[in-house]
Amino acid sequence: MAELKNCKRCGKLFNYIGGIPICPACKDEEEADFQKIKKYLYENPGASISQVASDLNMGIDKIKKFLREGRLEIIGDDGIPILRCEKCGEPIKTGRFCDECSRSMSTEFSMAANKMKGKKSFQGERPSVGMRYLSVGDKKKEK
């Protein structure tokens, strides 16, 4: 269900239905910026983040955001690490987590999901909280 929120970028009110809390106009603007970067990198393969930011008159933080989202990747091993894993701090080339932490978290999530599958919501007992279907006869009994 949609709710009204103010856009984090421009402040306008919009129907928020999930994801990043920015309005459709700002989402379109961000996508246009990404397409500019994509085109630039196609024409200038291997350009540095500072070169892209400078030539496109764009903030480095915006480019880092696209790197964090996994839409761009740093190539080569030279230079100062721009991104670090949010869990262990190791240098990474794209996304939020290194391969090792991603595997570890995936295993932990799978184990937790399997553990939850093993538990029954209620075994022959009525749940203390929740919903149920009322038939016509049940409605008459309540009155």
Order of alpha helices (4+ residues) and beta strands (2+ residues): beta-beta-alpha-alpha-alpha-beta-beta-alpha-alpha
